Amino acid sequence: MNPLHPASEAAYDRMRLRQWSAGRARSAGIDRRDLLRFVAAASAAV
């Protein structure tokens, strides 16, 4: 299986979660640490 083209969407999601958890995921979106801060602030506000 080519890691750039996983066999299923579930496999891709698992791969991206592992990358994100390890701090290796890259995207044009929000930084992992910023997202964690946002989630912590949102949960504290509830």
C-alpha positions in Angstrom: 0.0 0.0 0.0 1.3 3.4 -1.0 1.3 5.7 2.1 0.2 8.6 -0.1 -2.8 6.7 -1.3 -4.2 4.6 1.5 -6.7 1.8 0.6 -9.6 3.5 2.5 -10.6 6.8 4.1 -10.5 5.1 7.5 -6.8 4.1 6.9 -6.1 7.7 5.8 -7.7 9.1 8.9 -5.7 6.7 11.1 -2.5 7.7 9.4 -3.2 11.4 9.7 -4.1 11.0 13.4 -0.8 9.3 14.1 1.0 12.1 12.2 -0.9 14.8 14.1 -0.3 13.1 17.5 3.4 12.9 16.8 3.5 16.5 15.7 4.4 15.6 12.1 1.2 16.5 10.3 1.5 19.5 8.1 -1.3 21.5 6.5 -2.3 25.0 5.6 -4.7 25.0 8.5 -4.3 25.6 12.2 -1.2 24.6 14.2 -1.6 21.6 16.5 -0.6 23.6 19.6 -3.0 26.4 18.7 -5.8 23.9 18.3 -5.1 22.3 21.7 -5.1 25.8 23.3 -8.4 26.6 21.6 -10.0 23.3 22.8 -8.7 23.8 26.3 -10.1 27.4 26.4 -13.4 26.3 25.0 -13.8 23.4 27.5 -12.9 25.7 30.4 -15.5 28.2 29.3 -18.3 25.6 29.3 
